[in-house]
Amino acid sequence: MRTLLSALAIGIQVVLMLTLVGVSEGMLRDVAVRSRGTGADILIKPPGSSILTFSSGAMPEGIVNKVRELPHVAIATGSLVHQVGNAFDAIAGINLAEFNQMSGGFQYVEGGPFTAPDDIMIDQVYASQNNLHVGSTLKFGVSWHVTGIVVPGKMSRMFANLKDVQDRYSAINQVSVIWVKVDAPKNIPAVVEELKNLLPDYGVWSVEDYVSIVSADNVPMLKDFTRVVIGIGAVIGFLVVFLSMYMAVLERTREIGILKALGASPGYVMGILLRETVLLAIAGMIAGIVLTYFARAMLTRFVPSFPTVMVYAWWPRAGLIALAAALIGALYPGFKAARQDPIEALSYD
């Protein structure tokens, strides 16, 4: 039972690492998918805004007209993304006609587009998570009436008319991101350069460049958080194996005494415990991978707004971290066993 619980605890350590990495990678991929879903070639964000979200910061809406005047710009449209509820919920105020022209339009699962000032469209993920349908009412400081449910993958999970979002949330003539469609792919680098000259303090990226930099390595807080959780997981594995092996040494004191009386070397005794530790870590790693699929299924079922993926590249990393923590945890009990005096061990009760 002790061995089973120890392997399960190591498995939980692996689950912590793989689930955290899976959620982080899933959310970053979701940002990439939503960015590409707009159909834009270039995006512009205000000075000092977060690279990870579209709702941080605001800029004058008049900049959109300046962008439209540049050569090779086919479409330019501004969006005001207003955060509501928790940190992952936001309403995107859009010019529906311009956004449809750029993105190819929404696919409606239920209902249709917004028409009235308090109308809002939501995607399937948000509707499923909150059990919403056409006709439902949402309250984010002000009330919104759900008129349509759309297929996800276009910038946000909730959409309303740009002017209405500006008016209702006191952001008159402001936008938080500008999306630009270029007349030909070959002209994207030139337009990006012109935009950087026109707006030197603003964030200007081609969508593909933006997607490439949206990674855990470029989000310092996420990177540090991941390291902290992995460190906690390693400490858990170390303590579990330390306690398990220490108790095993105490329980097998007479057996160790017999082995040493028969001529077993300290290295041989140490090797027995280390081999047991390796098997324990391998069993824990396998259990952790299996439990990670279960954790992913639970997150998908109950928190669909947290897209989770299996990052297979992290399987060997998580396994090595678990194994290293386990071996370190087994060192002191191993040394204690190897240094047992045969006479004292045989008389141990």
TIKETOR-932565 format. One record per residue (C-alpha): residue number from 1; residue in one letter; x, y, z. Coordinates in steps of 0.5 Angstrom, whole numbers, plus 500, padded with zeros to 3 digits. Example, Ala and Ser with C-alpha at 12.3 -4.5 7.8 and 13.67 -1.06 7.14 Angstrom:
REM residues 2
+-----+------+-----+-----+-----+
:  nr : rest :   X :   Y :   Z :
+-----+------+-----+-----+-----+
:   1 :    a : 525 : 491 : 516 :
:   2 :    s : 527 : 498 : 514 :
+-----+------+-----+-----+-----+
REM end
This chain:
REM residues 349
+-----+------+-----+-----+-----+
:  nr : rest :   X :   Y :   Z :
+-----+------+-----+-----+-----+
:   1 :    m : 500 : 500 : 500 :
:   2 :    r : 506 : 505 : 502 :
:   3 :    t : 509 : 503 : 495 :
:   4 :    l : 502 : 504 : 491 :
:   5 :    l : 501 : 511 : 495 :
:   6 :    s : 508 : 513 : 494 :
:   7 :    a : 507 : 512 : 486 :
:   8 :    l : 501 : 515 : 486 :
:   9 :    a : 504 : 522 : 489 :
:  10 :    i : 510 : 522 : 484 :
:  11 :    g : 504 : 521 : 479 :
:  12 :    i : 501 : 527 : 482 :
:  13 :    q : 507 : 531 : 481 :
:  14 :    v : 507 : 529 : 474 :
:  15 :    v : 500 : 531 : 473 :
:  16 :    l : 502 : 538 : 476 :
:  17 :    m : 507 : 539 : 471 :
:  18 :    l : 504 : 536 : 465 :
:  19 :    t : 497 : 540 : 466 :
:  20 :    l : 500 : 546 : 467 :
:  21 :    v : 504 : 546 : 461 :
:  22 :    g : 498 : 543 : 457 :
:  23 :    v : 494 : 549 : 460 :
:  24 :    s : 499 : 554 : 458 :
:  25 :    e : 500 : 552 : 451 :
:  26 :    g : 493 : 551 : 450 :
:  27 :    m : 491 : 558 : 452 :
:  28 :    l : 497 : 561 : 447 :
:  29 :    r : 495 : 557 : 441 :
:  30 :    d : 488 : 559 : 442 :
:  31 :    v : 491 : 566 : 442 :
:  32 :    a : 494 : 564 : 436 :
:  33 :    v : 488 : 561 : 433 :
:  34 :    r : 484 : 567 : 434 :
:  35 :    s : 489 : 572 : 431 :
:  36 :    r : 489 : 568 : 425 :
:  37 :    g : 481 : 568 : 425 :
:  38 :    t : 480 : 575 : 424 :
:  39 :    g : 483 : 574 : 417 :
:  40 :    a : 488 : 580 : 418 :
:  41 :    d : 495 : 580 : 416 :
:  42 :    i : 497 : 586 : 421 :
:  43 :    l : 495 : 588 : 428 :
:  44 :    i : 497 : 594 : 432 :
:  45 :    k : 496 : 595 : 439 :
:  46 :    p : 497 : 601 : 444 :
:  47 :    p : 504 : 603 : 447 :
:  48 :    g : 505 : 599 : 453 :
:  49 :    s : 500 : 594 : 452 :
:  50 :    s : 500 : 586 : 454 :
:  51 :    i : 503 : 582 : 448 :
:  52 :    l : 498 : 576 : 451 :
:  53 :    t : 491 : 580 : 451 :
:  54 :    f : 487 : 584 : 446 :
:  55 :    s : 484 : 588 : 452 :
:  56 :    s : 490 : 592 : 455 :
:  57 :    g : 490 : 599 : 453 :
:  58 :    a : 487 : 604 : 448 :
:  59 :    m : 488 : 608 : 443 :
:  60 :    p : 484 : 614 : 439 :
:  61 :    e : 480 : 611 : 434 :
:  62 :    g : 482 : 616 : 429 :
:  63 :    i : 488 : 612 : 428 :
:  64 :    v : 484 : 607 : 424 :
:  65 :    n : 483 : 613 : 418 :
:  66 :    k : 490 : 614 : 418 :
:  67 :    v : 492 : 607 : 417 :
:  68 :    r : 487 : 606 : 411 :
:  69 :    e : 490 : 612 : 407 :
:  70 :    l : 497 : 608 : 407 :
:  71 :    p : 499 : 604 : 400 :
:  72 :    h : 497 : 597 : 399 :
:  73 :    v : 492 : 597 : 405 :
:  74 :    a : 486 : 594 : 403 :
:  75 :    i : 482 : 594 : 410 :
:  76 :    a : 483 : 597 : 416 :
:  77 :    t : 478 : 596 : 422 :
:  78 :    g : 479 : 598 : 430 :
:  79 :    s : 476 : 593 : 435 :
:  80 :    l : 475 : 595 : 443 :
:  81 :    v : 476 : 589 : 447 :
:  82 :    h : 473 : 590 : 454 :
:  83 :    q : 475 : 586 : 459 :
:  84 :    v : 469 : 583 : 463 :
:  85 :    g : 468 : 578 : 469 :
:  86 :    n : 474 : 574 : 470 :
:  87 :    a : 481 : 575 : 467 :
:  88 :    f : 479 : 571 : 461 :
:  89 :    d : 472 : 574 : 459 :
:  90 :    a : 472 : 580 : 454 :
:  91 :    i : 467 : 583 : 449 :
:  92 :    a : 470 : 585 : 443 :
:  93 :    g : 466 : 591 : 440 :
:  94 :    i : 467 : 591 : 432 :
:  95 :    n : 464 : 594 : 426 :
:  96 :    l : 461 : 588 : 423 :
:  97 :    a : 461 : 589 : 416 :
:  98 :    e : 468 : 591 : 416 :
:  99 :    f : 470 : 585 : 420 :
: 100 :    n : 466 : 580 : 416 :
: 101 :    q : 469 : 583 : 410 :
: 102 :    m : 476 : 581 : 413 :
: 103 :    s : 475 : 575 : 416 :
: 104 :    g : 470 : 572 : 412 :
: 105 :    g : 464 : 572 : 416 :
: 106 :    f : 461 : 569 : 422 :
: 107 :    q : 458 : 562 : 422 :
: 108 :    y : 452 : 562 : 426 :
: 109 :    v : 450 : 556 : 430 :
: 110 :    e : 444 : 559 : 433 :
: 111 :    g : 440 : 566 : 432 :
: 112 :    g : 444 : 571 : 428 :
: 113 :    p : 448 : 578 : 428 :
: 114 :    f : 447 : 584 : 433 :
: 115 :    t : 442 : 589 : 431 :
: 116 :    a : 440 : 593 : 437 :
: 117 :    p : 445 : 597 : 442 :
: 118 :    d : 444 : 592 : 447 :
: 119 :    d : 445 : 586 : 443 :
: 120 :    i : 451 : 581 : 443 :
: 121 :    m : 454 : 575 : 440 :
: 122 :    i : 457 : 569 : 444 :
: 123 :    d : 461 : 563 : 441 :
: 124 :    q : 460 : 556 : 443 :
: 125 :    v : 465 : 555 : 448 :
: 126 :    y : 462 : 561 : 452 :
: 127 :    a : 455 : 559 : 451 :
: 128 :    s : 457 : 551 : 453 :
: 129 :    q : 460 : 553 : 459 :
: 130 :    n : 455 : 558 : 462 :
: 131 :    n : 449 : 554 : 459 :
: 132 :    l : 447 : 560 : 455 :
: 133 :    h : 442 : 560 : 449 :
: 134 :    v : 439 : 566 : 444 :
: 135 :    g : 435 : 570 : 448 :
: 136 :    s : 439 : 569 : 455 :
: 137 :    t : 441 : 576 : 458 :
: 138 :    l : 448 : 577 : 461 :
: 139 :    k : 450 : 582 : 466 :
: 140 :    f : 457 : 586 : 466 :
: 141 :    g : 455 : 592 : 469 :
: 142 :    v : 450 : 593 : 464 :
: 143 :    s : 445 : 588 : 461 :
: 144 :    w : 446 : 585 : 454 :
: 145 :    h : 441 : 580 : 450 :
: 146 :    v : 444 : 574 : 446 :
: 147 :    t : 442 : 574 : 439 :
: 148 :    g : 447 : 569 : 436 :
: 149 :    i : 452 : 563 : 438 :
: 150 :    v : 457 : 563 : 433 :
: 151 :    v : 463 : 558 : 432 :
: 152 :    p : 469 : 560 : 436 :
: 153 :    g : 476 : 562 : 433 :
: 154 :    k : 475 : 569 : 431 :
: 155 :    m : 479 : 574 : 436 :
: 156 :    s : 474 : 574 : 442 :
: 157 :    r : 468 : 570 : 445 :
: 158 :    m : 463 : 575 : 445 :
: 159 :    f : 462 : 581 : 440 :
: 160 :    a : 458 : 587 : 440 :
: 161 :    n : 457 : 593 : 436 :
: 162 :    l : 463 : 597 : 437 :
: 163 :    k : 460 : 604 : 438 :
: 164 :    d : 455 : 601 : 443 :
: 165 :    v : 461 : 598 : 447 :
: 166 :    q : 464 : 605 : 447 :
: 167 :    d : 458 : 608 : 449 :
: 168 :    r : 456 : 603 : 455 :
: 169 :    y : 463 : 603 : 458 :
: 170 :    s : 465 : 610 : 457 :
: 171 :    a : 471 : 609 : 452 :
: 172 :    i : 468 : 614 : 446 :
: 173 :    n : 472 : 614 : 440 :
: 174 :    q : 477 : 609 : 443 :
: 175 :    v : 480 : 602 : 440 :
: 176 :    s : 484 : 597 : 443 :
: 177 :    v : 487 : 593 : 437 :
: 178 :    i : 487 : 595 : 429 :
: 179 :    w : 487 : 589 : 424 :
: 180 :    v : 490 : 591 : 417 :
: 181 :    k : 489 : 587 : 411 :
: 182 :    v : 494 : 588 : 406 :
: 183 :    d : 492 : 587 : 398 :
: 184 :    a : 498 : 582 : 397 :
: 185 :    p : 502 : 578 : 402 :
: 186 :    k : 508 : 580 : 398 :
: 187 :    n : 507 : 587 : 401 :
: 188 :    i : 506 : 586 : 408 :
: 189 :    p : 513 : 587 : 410 :
: 190 :    a : 513 : 594 : 407 :
: 191 :    v : 506 : 596 : 410 :
: 192 :    v : 509 : 594 : 417 :
: 193 :    e : 515 : 598 : 416 :
: 194 :    e : 511 : 604 : 414 :
: 195 :    l : 506 : 603 : 420 :
: 196 :    k : 512 : 603 : 425 :
: 197 :    n : 514 : 609 : 422 :
: 198 :    l : 507 : 612 : 422 :
: 199 :    l : 506 : 610 : 429 :
: 200 :    p : 513 : 609 : 433 :
: 201 :    d : 511 : 608 : 440 :
: 202 :    y : 506 : 603 : 438 :
: 203 :    g : 506 : 595 : 437 :
: 204 :    v : 506 : 593 : 430 :
: 205 :    w : 507 : 586 : 428 :
: 206 :    s : 505 : 582 : 422 :
: 207 :    v : 500 : 576 : 425 :
: 208 :    e : 505 : 571 : 423 :
: 209 :    d : 510 : 574 : 427 :
: 210 :    y : 505 : 576 : 433 :
: 211 :    v : 503 : 568 : 433 :
: 212 :    s : 511 : 566 : 433 :
: 213 :    i : 512 : 571 : 439 :
: 214 :    v : 506 : 569 : 443 :
: 215 :    s : 510 : 563 : 447 :
: 216 :    a : 511 : 561 : 454 :
: 217 :    d : 518 : 564 : 454 :
: 218 :    n : 516 : 571 : 452 :
: 219 :    v : 511 : 571 : 457 :
: 220 :    p : 515 : 572 : 463 :
: 221 :    m : 510 : 572 : 469 :
: 222 :    l : 507 : 565 : 466 :
: 223 :    k : 514 : 562 : 465 :
: 224 :    d : 516 : 564 : 472 :
: 225 :    f : 509 : 561 : 475 :
: 226 :    t : 511 : 555 : 471 :
: 227 :    r : 518 : 554 : 474 :
: 228 :    v : 515 : 555 : 481 :
: 229 :    v : 510 : 550 : 480 :
: 230 :    i : 515 : 545 : 477 :
: 231 :    g : 519 : 546 : 483 :
: 232 :    i : 513 : 545 : 488 :
: 233 :    g : 512 : 538 : 484 :
: 234 :    a : 519 : 536 : 485 :
: 235 :    v : 519 : 538 : 492 :
: 236 :    i : 513 : 534 : 493 :
: 237 :    g : 516 : 528 : 489 :
: 238 :    f : 523 : 528 : 494 :
: 239 :    l : 519 : 528 : 500 :
: 240 :    v : 515 : 523 : 498 :
: 241 :    v : 520 : 518 : 496 :
: 242 :    f : 525 : 520 : 502 :
: 243 :    l : 519 : 518 : 507 :
: 244 :    s : 518 : 512 : 503 :
: 245 :    m : 525 : 509 : 503 :
: 246 :    y : 526 : 512 : 510 :
: 247 :    m : 521 : 507 : 512 :
: 248 :    a : 523 : 502 : 508 :
: 249 :    v : 530 : 502 : 511 :
: 250 :    l : 527 : 502 : 518 :
: 251 :    e : 522 : 496 : 516 :
: 252 :    r : 528 : 492 : 513 :
: 253 :    t : 533 : 493 : 518 :
: 254 :    r : 534 : 486 : 520 :
: 255 :    e : 534 : 484 : 512 :
: 256 :    i : 540 : 489 : 511 :
: 257 :    g : 543 : 486 : 517 :
: 258 :    i : 543 : 479 : 514 :
: 259 :    l : 545 : 481 : 507 :
: 260 :    k : 551 : 485 : 510 :
: 261 :    a : 553 : 479 : 514 :
: 262 :    l : 553 : 475 : 508 :
: 263 :    g : 558 : 479 : 505 :
: 264 :    a : 554 : 484 : 501 :
: 265 :    s : 557 : 491 : 500 :
: 266 :    p : 555 : 498 : 502 :
: 267 :    g : 554 : 499 : 494 :
: 268 :    y : 550 : 493 : 493 :
: 269 :    v : 545 : 495 : 499 :
: 270 :    m : 545 : 502 : 496 :
: 271 :    g : 544 : 499 : 489 :
: 272 :    i : 537 : 495 : 492 :
: 273 :    l : 534 : 502 : 494 :
: 274 :    l : 536 : 506 : 488 :
: 275 :    r : 533 : 501 : 483 :
: 276 :    e : 527 : 500 : 487 :
: 277 :    t : 526 : 508 : 487 :
: 278 :    v : 527 : 508 : 479 :
: 279 :    l : 522 : 503 : 479 :
: 280 :    l : 517 : 507 : 483 :
: 281 :    a : 519 : 513 : 479 :
: 282 :    i : 517 : 510 : 473 :
: 283 :    a : 511 : 507 : 476 :
: 284 :    g : 509 : 514 : 478 :
: 285 :    m : 511 : 517 : 471 :
: 286 :    i : 506 : 512 : 468 :
: 287 :    a : 500 : 514 : 473 :
: 288 :    g : 502 : 521 : 472 :
: 289 :    i : 501 : 521 : 464 :
: 290 :    v : 494 : 517 : 465 :
: 291 :    l : 492 : 522 : 470 :
: 292 :    t : 494 : 528 : 466 :
: 293 :    y : 489 : 525 : 460 :
: 294 :    f : 483 : 525 : 466 :
: 295 :    a : 485 : 532 : 468 :
: 296 :    r : 485 : 534 : 461 :
: 297 :    a : 478 : 531 : 460 :
: 298 :    m : 475 : 534 : 467 :
: 299 :    l : 478 : 541 : 464 :
: 300 :    t : 475 : 540 : 458 :
: 301 :    r : 468 : 538 : 461 :
: 302 :    f : 467 : 544 : 466 :
: 303 :    v : 472 : 549 : 464 :
: 304 :    p : 472 : 549 : 456 :
: 305 :    s : 475 : 556 : 456 :
: 306 :    f : 481 : 553 : 459 :
: 307 :    p : 484 : 550 : 452 :
: 308 :    t : 488 : 544 : 454 :
: 309 :    v : 493 : 540 : 450 :
: 310 :    m : 498 : 534 : 451 :
: 311 :    v : 505 : 537 : 450 :
: 312 :    y : 508 : 530 : 448 :
: 313 :    a : 515 : 534 : 449 :
: 314 :    w : 514 : 535 : 456 :
: 315 :    w : 513 : 527 : 458 :
: 316 :    p : 521 : 526 : 458 :
: 317 :    r : 522 : 532 : 462 :
: 318 :    a : 517 : 531 : 467 :
: 319 :    g : 519 : 524 : 468 :
: 320 :    l : 526 : 526 : 468 :
: 321 :    i : 525 : 531 : 474 :
: 322 :    a : 520 : 526 : 477 :
: 323 :    l : 526 : 521 : 477 :
: 324 :    a : 531 : 526 : 479 :
: 325 :    a : 527 : 528 : 485 :
: 326 :    a : 526 : 521 : 487 :
: 327 :    l : 533 : 519 : 487 :
: 328 :    i : 535 : 525 : 491 :
: 329 :    g : 530 : 523 : 496 :
: 330 :    a : 533 : 516 : 496 :
: 331 :    l : 540 : 518 : 498 :
: 332 :    y : 540 : 519 : 505 :
: 333 :    p : 536 : 513 : 507 :
: 334 :    g : 540 : 509 : 502 :
: 335 :    f : 546 : 511 : 505 :
: 336 :    k : 543 : 510 : 512 :
: 337 :    a : 542 : 503 : 510 :
: 338 :    a : 549 : 502 : 507 :
: 339 :    r : 552 : 504 : 513 :
: 340 :    q : 548 : 499 : 518 :
: 341 :    d : 553 : 495 : 522 :
: 342 :    p : 551 : 488 : 521 :
: 343 :    i : 551 : 486 : 529 :
: 344 :    e : 546 : 492 : 531 :
: 345 :    a : 542 : 491 : 525 :
: 346 :    l : 541 : 483 : 526 :
: 347 :    s : 539 : 485 : 534 :
: 348 :    y : 534 : 490 : 531 :
: 349 :    d : 527 : 489 : 534 :
+-----+------+-----+-----+-----+
REM end
